[in-house]
Amino acid sequence: MINRVMRLGAIVASLTVIFLIGNCTSSGNNTNTGASANVAPVYTNSNASETMTAEQEVSYLLDRYNDALLKKDMRSLDEIWADDLSFVNPRGQLLTKKERLDNIKSGATELKSADVSDKKVHVYGHTAVATLVVKINGQYSGQEGDGSFRVTTMWAKPKGMWQMVAVQMTPIAK
């Protein structure tokens, strides 16, 4: 019986490796240019139907993140944010994923609009850094948060898919 279980485990492991190798199309080029050959699978819950580069995938997730914040889409935010998310809000307060979700559920964080510009994504293997400018009309943690902010997000693959692991928002001086 133990031998049968071990053989079954070896077969499952072999099939997993074959599946992963068959679906991996990376050239090993992890430069931080916008035209990297680093290719990542499309999320099953997206509307896209073809493979995207890692840069395109993180860019897509940034758009999805912005949309989820505006719509208070808790399910999408829970998927996008890593469990150990570190969020530094515009006032310099450090919040966890749970605190962010609680703020959105309670209405303490609510965005009326969020216009994104100057978005750049750089991928370094299984991590990525994205910078952008966002002009916000809304509030964070119960306090007004209107204005323009420079935002840096860090992404990783803690569960095999891109997730936001850190966010830093800095007000842009007028």
C-alpha positions as CSV (number, residue, x, y, z in Angstrom):
1,M,0.0,0.0,0.0
2,I,2.8,2.4,0.9
3,N,4.6,1.6,-2.4
4,R,1.4,2.3,-4.4
5,V,0.9,5.7,-2.6
6,M,4.6,6.6,-3.3
7,R,4.2,5.6,-7.0
8,L,1.0,7.6,-7.3
9,G,2.8,10.6,-5.7
10,A,5.7,10.3,-8.1
11,I,3.3,10.2,-11.0
12,V,1.5,13.3,-9.8
13,A,4.8,15.1,-9.3
14,S,6.0,14.1,-12.8
15,L,2.7,15.3,-14.4
16,T,3.0,18.6,-12.5
17,V,6.5,19.1,-13.7
18,I,5.5,18.2,-17.3
19,F,2.5,20.6,-17.1
20,L,4.6,23.4,-15.7
21,I,7.4,23.0,-18.3
22,G,4.9,22.7,-21.1
23,N,3.2,26.0,-20.0
24,C,6.5,27.9,-19.3
25,T,7.7,30.1,-22.2
26,S,10.2,32.3,-20.6
27,S,13.5,33.0,-22.3
28,G,15.2,33.8,-19.0
29,N,15.5,37.4,-20.0
30,N,14.5,39.3,-16.8
31,T,15.5,42.8,-17.8
32,N,13.4,45.7,-16.7
33,T,12.3,46.8,-20.1
34,G,8.7,47.1,-21.2
35,A,9.3,44.5,-23.9
36,S,10.6,41.6,-21.8
37,A,10.2,38.1,-23.1
38,N,9.0,37.0,-19.7
39,V,5.6,35.5,-20.3
40,A,3.0,34.8,-17.7
41,P,-0.3,33.0,-17.9
42,V,-3.5,35.0,-18.0
43,Y,-5.6,34.8,-14.8
44,T,-8.5,32.4,-15.2
45,N,-10.9,35.1,-13.9
46,S,-9.9,37.7,-16.4
47,N,-11.6,38.4,-19.7
48,A,-8.4,38.2,-21.7
49,S,-8.0,35.1,-23.8
50,E,-4.3,35.1,-24.7
51,T,-1.0,35.0,-22.9
52,M,0.4,38.3,-21.6
53,T,3.9,39.3,-20.7
54,A,4.6,39.7,-17.0
55,E,4.6,43.5,-17.5
56,Q,1.2,43.4,-19.2
57,E,-0.2,41.1,-16.5
58,V,0.9,43.4,-13.7
59,S,-0.4,46.4,-15.6
60,Y,-3.7,44.7,-16.1
61,L,-3.9,43.9,-12.4
62,L,-3.2,47.5,-11.6
63,D,-6.2,48.5,-13.7
64,R,-8.3,45.8,-12.1
65,Y,-7.1,47.0,-8.6
66,N,-8.1,50.6,-9.4
67,D,-11.5,49.4,-10.7
68,A,-12.0,47.1,-7.6
69,L,-11.3,50.0,-5.3
70,L,-13.8,52.2,-7.1
71,K,-16.5,49.5,-7.0
72,K,-15.6,48.2,-3.5
73,D,-15.1,44.7,-5.1
74,M,-13.9,42.9,-2.0
75,R,-13.4,39.6,-3.8
76,S,-11.0,41.1,-6.4
77,L,-9.1,43.1,-3.8
78,D,-8.7,39.9,-1.7
79,E,-7.3,38.1,-4.7
80,I,-5.0,41.0,-5.8
81,W,-3.6,41.8,-2.3
82,A,-1.2,39.3,-0.8
83,D,-2.1,38.1,2.7
84,D,0.9,40.0,4.2
85,L,0.2,43.2,2.3
86,S,1.9,46.3,3.6
87,F,0.1,49.5,2.6
88,V,1.5,52.9,3.5
89,N,-1.3,55.4,3.0
90,P,-0.9,59.1,2.0
91,R,-0.5,60.1,5.7
92,G,2.3,57.6,6.2
93,Q,0.2,55.1,8.3
94,L,1.1,51.4,7.8
95,L,-2.0,49.2,7.2
96,T,-2.4,45.5,6.8
97,K,-4.6,43.7,4.2
98,K,-7.2,43.1,6.9
99,E,-7.2,46.8,8.0
100,R,-7.5,47.9,4.3
101,L,-10.4,45.5,3.7
102,D,-12.1,46.6,6.9
103,N,-11.8,50.3,5.9
104,I,-13.4,49.6,2.6
105,K,-16.2,47.5,4.1
106,S,-17.0,50.2,6.6
107,G,-16.8,53.1,4.1
108,A,-13.9,54.7,5.9
109,T,-12.0,54.3,2.6
110,E,-14.0,55.3,-0.4
111,L,-12.9,56.5,-3.8
112,K,-15.2,58.6,-6.0
113,S,-12.6,58.7,-8.8
114,A,-9.0,57.6,-9.4
115,D,-7.4,58.7,-12.6
116,V,-4.1,56.9,-13.3
117,S,-1.3,58.2,-15.5
118,D,2.5,57.7,-16.0
119,K,2.2,53.9,-15.2
120,K,5.4,52.0,-15.6
121,V,6.0,48.3,-14.7
122,H,9.4,46.6,-14.3
123,V,9.7,42.9,-13.8
124,Y,12.7,41.2,-12.1
125,G,12.1,37.5,-12.3
126,H,9.2,36.6,-9.9
127,T,9.0,40.2,-8.5
128,A,7.8,43.4,-10.1
129,V,7.8,47.1,-9.2
130,A,5.2,49.4,-10.7
131,T,5.1,53.2,-10.4
132,L,2.2,55.5,-11.4
133,V,0.6,58.8,-10.7
134,V,-3.0,58.7,-9.4
135,K,-5.3,61.7,-9.0
136,I,-7.9,60.7,-6.3
137,N,-11.1,62.2,-5.2
138,G,-12.1,60.3,-2.0
139,Q,-11.0,59.4,1.4
140,Y,-8.6,57.0,3.1
141,S,-9.2,55.7,6.6
142,G,-12.0,58.2,7.2
143,Q,-10.0,61.3,6.2
144,E,-10.1,63.2,3.0
145,G,-7.5,61.9,0.5
146,D,-8.1,64.2,-2.5
147,G,-5.1,65.1,-4.6
148,S,-2.4,63.7,-6.8
149,F,-0.1,60.9,-5.5
150,R,3.0,59.1,-6.7
151,V,2.4,55.4,-6.0
152,T,4.9,52.6,-5.9
153,T,3.5,49.0,-5.8
154,M,5.6,45.8,-5.4
155,W,4.3,42.5,-6.7
156,A,5.4,38.9,-6.1
157,K,4.0,35.4,-6.7
158,P,3.5,34.0,-3.2
159,K,0.8,31.7,-4.4
160,G,2.0,31.2,-8.0
161,M,0.1,34.2,-9.3
162,W,0.9,37.9,-9.2
163,Q,-0.2,39.6,-6.0
164,M,0.4,43.1,-4.6
165,V,2.7,42.8,-1.6
166,A,3.4,46.5,-0.8
167,V,2.0,49.9,-1.7
168,Q,3.5,53.3,-0.9
169,M,1.5,56.5,-1.6
170,T,3.2,59.9,-1.5
171,P,1.4,63.2,-2.0
172,I,2.7,65.2,-4.9
173,A,3.4,68.8,-3.7
174,K,1.5,71.4,-5.6
